[in-house]
Amino acid sequence: MFVSYGFVAAEARKLARRTQAALEAYGANFDVPAILEREYDLAEARCRRNGWCRQLEKLPIERAWLAANRAVF
């Protein structure tokens, strides 16, 4: 969630490479899109529960970015 996909001025492939490089440090393969989808769902639930409207407004942008760029992962 802290990468802010869809909000930074960077090429999708570059963001994906950075993400993969960071995750490689953990020594395992990760399904990044699946993890992001799950985290977006959890974040949405937290935002709704706590009334965090500003953060909730960002989620559709991040979800749309992921849908458009899923293949780069």
C-alpha positions as CSV (number, residue, x, y, z in Angstrom):
1,M,0.0,0.0,0.0
2,F,2.9,2.4,0.6
3,V,4.2,2.1,-3.0
4,S,1.1,4.1,-4.2
5,Y,0.7,2.5,-7.6
6,G,-1.1,4.9,-9.9
7,F,0.1,8.0,-8.0
8,V,3.8,8.1,-8.9
9,A,5.2,9.4,-12.1
10,A,7.1,6.2,-13.1
11,E,6.8,3.6,-15.8
12,A,4.8,0.6,-14.7
13,R,7.6,-1.8,-15.6
14,K,10.0,0.2,-13.5
15,L,7.7,0.0,-10.5
16,A,7.2,-3.7,-11.0
17,R,11.0,-4.3,-11.2
18,R,11.5,-2.3,-8.0
19,T,8.8,-4.3,-6.3
20,Q,10.2,-7.6,-7.5
21,A,13.7,-6.6,-6.4
22,A,12.5,-5.8,-2.9
23,L,10.6,-9.1,-2.6
24,E,13.6,-11.1,-3.8
25,A,15.3,-10.2,-0.6
26,Y,12.8,-12.4,1.2
27,G,14.0,-15.4,-0.9
28,A,10.6,-16.5,-2.2
29,N,8.3,-15.9,-5.2
30,F,5.3,-13.8,-4.6
31,D,2.1,-13.4,-6.6
32,V,2.2,-9.6,-6.4
33,P,-1.1,-8.9,-8.0
34,A,-2.9,-11.4,-5.7
35,I,-1.2,-9.8,-2.7
36,L,-2.2,-6.3,-3.8
37,E,-5.8,-7.3,-4.5
38,R,-6.0,-8.9,-1.0
39,E,-4.4,-5.8,0.6
40,Y,-6.7,-3.4,-1.2
41,D,-9.7,-5.4,0.1
42,L,-8.4,-5.3,3.6
43,A,-7.5,-1.6,3.3
44,E,-11.0,-0.9,2.0
45,A,-12.6,-2.7,5.0
46,R,-10.4,-0.7,7.4
47,C,-11.1,2.6,5.8
48,R,-14.8,2.0,5.8
49,R,-14.8,0.8,9.4
50,N,-12.7,3.8,10.6
51,G,-14.2,6.5,8.3
52,W,-10.9,7.2,6.5
53,C,-12.4,8.8,3.5
54,R,-9.3,10.3,2.0
55,Q,-7.5,6.9,1.9
56,L,-10.7,5.2,0.6
57,E,-10.8,7.6,-2.3
58,K,-7.3,6.5,-3.4
59,L,-8.1,2.8,-3.6
60,P,-10.0,2.9,-7.0
61,I,-7.0,4.5,-8.6
62,E,-4.6,1.9,-7.3
63,R,-7.0,-0.9,-8.3
64,A,-7.3,0.6,-11.8
65,W,-3.5,0.8,-12.1
66,L,-3.2,-2.8,-11.1
67,A,-5.9,-3.9,-13.6
68,A,-4.1,-2.0,-16.4
69,N,-0.6,-3.2,-15.4
70,R,-1.1,-6.7,-14.0
71,A,1.0,-8.2,-16.8
72,V,4.1,-6.3,-15.8
73,F,4.4,-8.4,-12.7
